[in-house]
Amino acid sequence: MMDVIEKELSQDRRAFIKKVLGGTIAGSLLLVIPAGAMDLSAIPEQIPGMRADKGTFISKKRRFAFIVDITRCIGCGSCCVADKNEYQVPDGMYRTWVERYIIDDHDNVFVDSPNGGLDGYQEPRKDIENPVRDTFFVPKLCNMCEHPSCVQVCPVGATYQTDDGFVLIDTKRCVACGYCVQACPYSVRFINPETKTADKCTWCYHRVRKGLLPACVNVCPVQARKFGDLNDKESEVYKILHQPHVVSVLKPDMGNKPALHYVGLRREVV
């Protein structure tokens, strides 16, 4: 019976991923536009009041947070596809990726992320000898730390933190020394082979500044990704973080104080 169920799930995921790659998912991928490709202000505002903010950066009155619900993620890879489309990320590089955690009945933990989860997880692993007890997926992206290690080590000030809490990269100043890549405790940075500069997830700052949600949030079919203003008590992220969920951050002992929170974070996740 379990084999039949797994086969059906695999077929469903495969069909969904084909639709994502083909751009036929209505109402979601339509809101994923490569950076600079069009006037984002032409799209209806998704974050209330953002377009009323004036100035280069977002108002200090806002405090954004990102939430990933591991209990919802199905590992379809649509977030990775959206990110690659939005930023034209080079092959083999990932601003966001999805890891698969597999636990067998001997409590052995296996972690993989083939092609960053970009193609989804359509096939089960065949190299695990013992019966599988549990499988779950964990999306990874920039943690947008309050105390970012990458900013501290950048020798030319190319990696900086804005007044509104976003950690960004000035590609005109970056010398690709790689110090920030090494300093990040979450391994979310890389040297882009095309731009010859450091690169990472920015929580789609250019979209947020225009009142739009990050691309990956828009396309998630199961709403495993949430984004919003913690200073807005009506926002979904505020409500989630003030409800009795098991909400955690990665590597809290590092002292970086991430603004990326996980619902249902498991002890096996690193």
C-alpha positions in Angstrom: 0.0 0.0 0.0 2.8 2.4 0.9 4.4 1.8 -2.5 1.3 2.8 -4.2 0.9 6.0 -2.2 4.6 6.9 -2.8 4.1 6.3 -6.5 1.1 8.6 -6.6 2.9 11.3 -4.7 5.9 11.0 -7.0 3.6 11.4 -10.1 1.9 14.4 -8.6 5.2 16.1 -7.7 6.6 15.3 -11.2 3.5 16.8 -12.9 3.7 19.9 -10.7 7.4 20.5 -11.3 6.8 20.2 -15.1 4.2 22.9 -14.8 6.5 25.1 -12.8 9.4 24.7 -15.2 7.0 25.3 -18.1 5.7 28.5 -16.5 2.1 27.3 -16.5 1.3 27.8 -12.8 -1.3 30.6 -13.0 -1.3 33.5 -10.5 2.1 32.7 -8.9 4.9 32.5 -11.4 3.3 35.4 -13.2 4.5 37.5 -10.2 8.1 36.4 -10.7 9.8 38.9 -12.9 13.6 39.0 -13.5 15.1 42.0 -11.6 14.8 45.1 -13.7 12.7 43.5 -16.4 9.6 45.7 -15.8 8.1 48.4 -13.5 7.2 46.4 -10.4 5.0 49.3 -9.2 2.5 48.2 -12.0 1.8 45.1 -9.9 -0.8 45.4 -7.1 0.8 46.0 -3.7 1.2 42.8 -1.6 2.7 44.4 1.6 0.4 47.0 2.9 1.6 50.6 3.0 5.1 49.9 1.5 4.7 52.3 -1.5 3.9 55.1 0.9 7.4 54.9 2.2 9.7 57.5 0.6 13.5 57.5 0.5 16.2 55.1 -0.6 15.6 52.5 2.1 12.5 51.2 3.9 11.2 53.0 6.9 12.8 52.1 10.2 9.3 51.6 11.6 9.3 48.3 9.8 11.0 45.1 11.0 10.7 42.3 8.5 10.9 38.6 9.2 10.9 35.4 7.1 9.3 32.2 8.3 9.7 28.7 6.8 7.3 26.0 7.9 9.1 22.7 7.6 5.9 20.8 8.3 4.4 22.2 5.1 7.3 22.0 2.7 7.0 19.2 0.1 10.4 19.7 -1.6 8.8 20.6 -5.0 11.6 23.1 -5.8 9.3 25.8 -7.1 11.0 28.3 -4.8 14.4 27.5 -6.4 13.0 27.8 -9.9 11.5 31.2 -9.1 14.8 32.4 -7.6 16.8 31.3 -10.6 14.4 33.0 -12.9 14.3 36.2 -10.9 18.1 36.6 -10.7 19.4 34.5 -13.5 21.5 32.5 -11.1 24.3 30.6 -12.8 24.0 26.8 -13.0 25.5 25.1 -9.9 25.0 28.2 -7.7 22.0 28.7 -5.4 20.7 31.7 -3.5 18.1 29.5 -2.0 18.0 25.7 -2.0 16.1 22.8 -0.4 17.6 20.0 1.6 16.1 16.6 2.0 16.5 14.8 5.4 15.9 11.1 5.6 16.0 9.2 8.8 16.0 5.4 8.9 14.7 3.1 11.6 18.2 3.0 13.1 18.1 6.8 13.6 20.8 7.3 10.9 20.4 10.7 9.2 21.0 11.2 5.5 21.0 14.7 4.0 21.2 15.6 0.3 20.3 18.4 -2.0 20.8 17.3 -5.7 21.0 20.4 -7.9 20.0 22.5 -4.9 16.5 20.9 -5.0 15.9 22.8 -8.2 14.4 19.7 -9.9 12.4 18.7 -6.9 12.7 15.2 -5.3 11.1 13.0 -7.8 12.9 9.8 -7.0 13.6 8.1 -3.6 17.2 7.4 -2.6 18.2 3.8 -3.3 21.4 3.7 -1.3 19.7 3.5 2.2 19.8 -0.1 3.5 17.4 0.2 6.4 13.7 1.0 6.2 13.1 4.8 6.1 11.3 6.1 9.2 10.9 9.7 8.2 11.6 12.2 5.4 11.2 16.0 5.5 12.5 19.0 3.5 14.3 22.1 4.8 14.6 25.2 2.6 17.7 27.3 3.2 18.3 31.0 2.4 19.9 34.1 3.8 19.1 34.4 7.5 19.4 38.3 7.4 21.1 38.4 10.7 20.8 41.3 13.2 24.5 40.8 13.9 25.9 39.6 10.5 29.4 38.1 10.5 29.7 38.8 6.8 29.5 42.6 7.4 32.2 42.5 10.0 34.8 40.8 7.9 34.3 42.6 4.6 37.5 44.6 4.1 36.0 47.1 1.6 32.6 47.7 3.0 30.9 46.0 0.1 28.7 43.9 2.3 26.6 46.2 4.5 23.5 46.3 6.6 20.8 48.8 5.8 18.9 50.9 8.4 15.9 48.7 7.7 17.8 45.5 8.6 18.6 44.0 5.2 22.1 42.7 4.6 23.0 43.5 1.0 26.1 43.6 -1.3 27.4 46.5 -3.2 28.7 44.7 -6.3 30.6 47.8 -7.5 32.8 47.7 -4.3 33.1 43.9 -3.9 36.6 42.5 -4.7 35.5 38.8 -4.4 38.0 38.1 -1.6 35.6 35.5 -0.3 36.0 36.5 3.4 32.2 36.9 3.7 31.7 33.4 2.2 33.9 31.9 4.8 32.4 34.0 7.7 28.7 33.1 7.0 27.7 30.4 9.5 24.8 29.4 7.3 26.8 28.9 4.1 24.4 31.0 2.0 27.1 33.0 0.2 29.1 32.2 -3.0 31.3 34.0 -5.5 29.2 34.4 -8.7 31.4 33.2 -11.6 29.7 35.6 -14.0 29.7 38.9 -12.0 33.0 38.0 -10.2 31.4 39.3 -6.9 29.9 37.8 -3.8 26.3 36.8 -4.2 23.4 35.6 -1.9 19.7 35.8 -1.2 18.5 39.3 -0.5 14.9 38.4 0.4 14.1 40.1 -2.9 14.8 43.6 -1.5 14.0 45.3 -4.8 10.5 43.6 -4.7 9.9 44.3 -1.0 10.8 48.0 -1.6 8.0 48.1 -4.2 5.5 46.4 -1.9 5.8 42.9 -3.3 6.6 39.6 -1.6 9.8 37.8 -2.3 9.6 35.6 -5.4 9.9 32.3 -3.5 7.1 33.3 -1.2 4.8 34.0 -4.1 5.2 30.6 -5.8 5.2 28.2 -2.9 2.1 26.0 -3.6 1.7 25.0 0.1 2.5 28.4 1.7 5.5 27.0 3.5 7.2 30.4 3.2 5.9 33.5 4.9 7.2 37.1 4.9 6.0 40.3 6.6 6.5 43.1 9.0 6.8 42.1 12.7 5.7 45.6 13.7 2.4 45.1 12.0 0.3 43.1 14.5 -2.1 42.1 11.6 0.7 40.5 9.6 0.8 36.8 9.2 4.4 36.6 10.5 3.6 38.5 13.6 0.7 36.1 14.4 2.7 33.0 13.7 5.6 34.1 16.0 3.2 35.0 18.7 1.3 31.7 18.6 2.3 28.5 20.6 4.2 26.9 17.7 7.6 25.3 17.9 9.5 28.2 16.2 13.3 28.2 16.1 16.3 29.7 14.3 19.4 27.9 13.0 22.6 27.9 15.1 21.3 30.3 17.9 24.5 29.8 19.8 26.4 31.7 17.1 24.9 35.0 18.3 24.0 36.3 14.9 20.3 36.7 15.8 18.7 35.5 12.5 15.5 37.1 11.2 14.7 33.8 9.5 12.5 31.6 11.6 11.5 27.9 11.2 8.3 26.3 12.3 8.8 22.7 13.2 12.6 22.8 13.1 13.9 19.3 13.8 17.0 18.5 15.9 18.6 16.8 13.0 18.8 20.0 10.9 22.2 21.7 10.7 
